[in-house]
Amino acid sequence: MCKVCMPINNEAASADQFADQLLDMLNQGAMSLMVSIGHRTGLFDCMAELSTTGHEQIAAHAGLEPRYVKEWLAAMVTGGIVKYQPEQQAYELPKTHAALLTRNAAPDNIAVFAQYISILGQVEDKIVDCFRNGGGVAYEHYPRFHKVMAEDSGQTVLAGLNDYILPLIKPVIPQLETGISVLDVGCGKAKVLLYLASRYPQSQFTGYELSADALAEASEQAEKMALKNIQFIQRDLTDFESTAEIEQFDLVTAFDAIHDQAAPQSVLNGIYKTLKHNGTFLMQDIRASSHLENNLQHPIAPLLYTLSTMHCMTVSLAQDGEGLGTMWGEELAVKMLQTAGFNEIEINQLDHDFQNNFYVMQKKEH
């Protein structure tokens, strides 16, 4: 083969390879929607309880329409998630797959995250308009986002709270038992705060959240649990630096809440201001670099940058905010924490949670 022809052939091979990559992208994107449906309808949970069986039996067990279940199963089979025996027209969810797709598999249930794809797709038209005209898409346009975030938090934060996260602030635990004042910033549906309030009845817990719907559900749950040591306040934290109560709380937590604030530096400054002397701030946020080139090998970088474009960045911009985005990164996080006044910052990475850093710091005299 002549050398002149080789670049042309190499270019053609590269084009074919890229075409295959794009086709795979389309298939996997479609499967994300089907996995989301499998999670929301409970189909994965039902199949994990059954042996190899037909679609009508699966539908009956799940309480769903057989025709829809049959078509969904076809997607699962061709997508390599469910096994199919054509002679018996029977389907099986392998145990190794169930270990990553069922509610019993938490915190390893990846099906929870698939829900983000369909949620983000609902605002695509609005995001395209922002590309053309600027601005952002406000929280109220994401009706299921807080529900999915609560599930996400339940797997990564709540599931590891006792064994992994609370030990990071071990000196604070005896204080929680005897009674201190705790604030959770951006508490959402407050699953973590509700758990802490029930476990440490001598302490007082406060949750700040912008979403009225999320707070209504959190308050309802607190009432069901008969908790008297917890309160929820709807609060826009944009001006928290100037409105924060001085030295009000012994412990402040922020779980995946800082990067999508309109004014994140003001929030961090306010947190420092509202902490008592020697008080502790525990912040969980995305484990990534502030520099794109350092994220090329990140296992879910495309997903996180997409979440940023379609939610975290844009909800901040909708409030005329900074729009830090999901991938603001460790370097910028440290710089902003130092600006707020935290000089000694401990960064922890936990085995059960590959996607987050856990920052621990105390308020010290300068």
Backbone hydrogen bonds, N-H to C=O, Kabsch-Sander energy under -0.5 kcal/mol:
donor,donor_aa,acceptor,acceptor_aa,energy
5,C,2,C,-0.7
6,M,2,C,-0.9
8,I,4,V,-0.5
9,N,5,C,-2.2
10,N,6,M,-3.0
11,E,7,P,-2.5
12,A,8,I,-2.2
13,A,9,N,-2.6
14,S,10,N,-2.4
15,A,11,E,-2.2
16,D,12,A,-2.4
17,Q,13,A,-2.4
18,F,14,S,-2.4
19,A,15,A,-2.4
20,D,16,D,-2.4
21,Q,17,Q,-2.0
22,L,18,F,-2.3
23,L,19,A,-2.3
24,D,20,D,-2.5
25,M,21,Q,-2.1
26,L,22,L,-2.2
27,N,23,L,-2.4
28,Q,24,D,-2.9
29,G,25,M,-2.6
30,A,26,L,-2.2
31,M,27,N,-2.3
32,S,28,Q,-1.8
33,L,29,G,-1.2
34,M,30,A,-1.7
35,V,31,M,-3.0
36,S,32,S,-2.2
37,I,33,L,-2.1
38,G,34,M,-2.4
39,H,35,V,-2.0
40,R,36,S,-2.8
41,T,37,I,-2.5
42,G,39,H,-0.8
43,L,38,G,-1.0
44,F,38,G,-1.4
46,C,42,G,-2.4
47,M,43,L,-2.8
48,A,44,F,-1.9
49,E,45,D,-0.7
49,E,46,C,-1.1
50,L,46,C,-0.6
50,L,47,M,-0.9
53,T,91,Y,-2.0
58,I,54,G,-1.9
59,A,55,H,-2.6
60,A,56,E,-2.4
61,H,57,Q,-2.3
62,A,58,I,-1.9
63,G,59,A,-1.2
64,L,59,A,-2.6
69,V,65,E,-2.0
70,K,66,P,-2.7
71,E,67,R,-1.7
72,W,68,Y,-2.4
73,L,69,V,-2.6
74,A,70,K,-1.6
75,A,71,E,-1.6
76,M,72,W,-2.2
77,V,73,L,-2.7
78,T,74,A,-2.5
79,G,75,A,-1.6
80,G,77,V,-1.5
81,I,76,M,-2.7
82,V,76,M,-1.5
83,K,92,E,-3.0
85,Q,90,A,-2.8
89,Q,85,Q,-1.3
90,A,85,Q,-1.8
91,Y,53,T,-3.4
92,E,83,K,-2.3
97,H,94,P,-0.8
98,A,94,P,-2.6
99,A,95,K,-1.7
100,L,97,H,-1.9
101,L,98,A,-1.1
102,T,98,A,-1.3
105,A,102,T,-1.5
106,A,103,R,-1.2
108,D,105,A,-2.7
110,I,100,L,-2.2
110,I,108,D,-1.1
111,A,100,L,-0.7
112,V,109,N,-0.9
113,F,110,I,-0.8
114,A,110,I,-1.0
115,Q,111,A,-0.6
115,Q,112,V,-1.0
116,Y,113,F,-1.5
117,I,114,A,-1.0
118,S,114,A,-0.8
119,I,115,Q,-1.9
120,L,116,Y,-2.7
121,G,117,I,-1.9
122,Q,118,S,-1.0
122,Q,119,I,-0.6
123,V,120,L,-1.4
124,E,121,G,-1.2
127,I,123,V,-2.4
128,V,124,E,-2.7
129,D,125,D,-1.8
130,C,126,K,-1.6
131,F,127,I,-2.2
132,R,128,V,-1.5
133,N,129,D,-2.5
134,G,130,C,-2.7
138,A,136,G,-0.5
141,H,138,A,-1.8
142,Y,139,Y,-2.2
145,F,142,Y,-1.1
146,H,142,Y,-0.5
148,V,144,R,-2.2
149,M,145,F,-2.9
150,A,146,H,-2.2
151,E,147,K,-1.7
152,D,148,V,-3.0
153,S,149,M,-3.2
154,G,150,A,-2.2
155,Q,151,E,-1.4
155,Q,152,D,-0.6
156,T,152,D,-2.5
157,V,153,S,-2.4
158,L,153,S,-2.3
159,A,154,G,-1.1
161,L,157,V,-0.5
161,L,158,L,-1.0
164,Y,160,G,-2.3
165,I,160,G,-2.1
166,L,161,L,-3.1
168,L,165,I,-1.7
169,I,166,L,-1.7
170,K,167,P,-1.2
172,V,169,I,-2.1
173,I,169,I,-0.7
173,I,170,K,-1.0
176,L,172,V,-2.2
177,E,173,I,-1.9
178,T,174,P,-1.7
179,G,175,Q,-2.8
182,V,204,Q,-3.0
183,L,251,L,-2.5
184,D,206,T,-2.6
185,V,183,L,-0.5
185,V,253,T,-2.9
186,G,208,Y,-1.4
187,C,184,D,-0.5
187,C,208,Y,-2.2
190,A,187,C,-2.4
194,L,190,A,-2.8
195,Y,191,K,-1.9
196,L,192,V,-2.5
197,A,193,L,-2.6
198,S,194,L,-1.8
199,R,195,Y,-2.0
200,Y,196,L,-2.6
203,S,200,Y,-1.6
204,Q,180,I,-2.6
205,F,229,N,-2.7
206,T,182,V,-2.3
207,G,231,Q,-2.3
208,Y,184,D,-2.4
209,E,233,I,-1.7
212,A,210,L,-0.5
215,L,211,S,-1.8
216,A,212,A,-2.3
217,E,213,D,-1.9
218,A,214,A,-2.2
219,S,215,L,-2.9
220,E,216,A,-2.0
221,Q,217,E,-2.2
222,A,218,A,-2.3
223,E,219,S,-2.0
224,K,220,E,-2.1
225,M,221,Q,-2.0
226,A,223,E,-1.0
227,L,222,A,-2.4
231,Q,205,F,-1.9
233,I,207,G,-2.9
235,R,209,E,-1.6
235,R,233,I,-0.6
237,L,235,R,-0.7
239,D,236,D,-0.5
240,F,237,L,-1.9
242,S,239,D,-1.4
243,T,239,D,-1.5
244,A,240,F,-2.1
247,E,273,K,-2.5
248,Q,245,E,-0.8
248,Q,274,T,-1.7
249,F,274,T,-2.9
250,D,181,S,-2.2
251,L,181,S,-1.7
252,V,280,T,-2.5
253,T,183,L,-2.7
254,A,282,L,-1.9
256,D,254,A,-0.8
256,D,284,Q,-2.9
261,Q,258,I,-1.8
267,V,263,A,-1.9
268,L,264,P,-2.5
269,N,265,Q,-2.7
270,G,266,S,-2.4
271,I,267,V,-2.3
272,Y,268,L,-2.2
273,K,269,N,-2.1
274,T,270,G,-2.5
275,L,271,I,-1.1
276,K,249,F,-2.9
278,N,363,K,-2.4
279,G,276,K,-2.7
280,T,250,D,-2.2
281,F,361,M,-3.1
282,L,252,V,-2.6
283,M,281,F,-0.5
283,M,359,Y,-2.6
284,Q,254,A,-2.6
285,D,357,N,-2.1
287,R,355,Q,-2.7
288,A,286,I,-1.0
292,L,290,S,-0.5
294,N,291,H,-1.7
295,N,292,L,-2.1
296,L,293,E,-0.6
298,H,295,N,-1.4
301,A,298,H,-1.3
304,L,300,I,-2.4
305,Y,301,A,-2.8
306,T,302,P,-1.8
307,L,303,L,-2.6
308,S,304,L,-2.0
309,T,305,Y,-2.3
310,M,306,T,-2.8
311,H,307,L,-1.5
312,C,307,L,-1.5
313,M,308,S,-2.3
314,T,308,S,-0.8
315,V,311,H,-2.9
316,S,312,C,-0.9
317,L,313,M,-2.1
318,A,314,T,-2.1
319,Q,316,S,-1.3
320,D,317,L,-2.1
321,G,316,S,-2.4
322,E,262,A,-2.4
325,G,259,H,-0.9
328,W,325,G,-1.1
330,E,288,A,-2.6
332,L,328,W,-0.5
333,A,329,G,-2.2
334,V,330,E,-2.6
335,K,331,E,-1.9
336,M,332,L,-2.6
337,L,333,A,-2.4
338,Q,334,V,-2.4
339,T,335,K,-2.0
340,A,336,M,-1.8
341,G,337,L,-0.9
341,G,338,Q,-0.6
342,F,337,L,-2.3
343,N,341,G,-0.9
345,I,343,N,-0.7
346,E,344,E,-0.5
346,E,360,V,-2.7
347,I,345,I,-0.6
348,N,346,E,-0.6
348,N,358,F,-2.7
353,D,350,L,-1.4
356,N,353,D,-0.7
357,N,285,D,-3.5
358,F,348,N,-2.5
359,Y,283,M,-3.5
359,Y,357,N,-0.5
360,V,346,E,-2.7
361,M,281,F,-1.9
362,Q,344,E,-0.5
363,K,279,G,-2.3
364,K,362,Q,-0.7
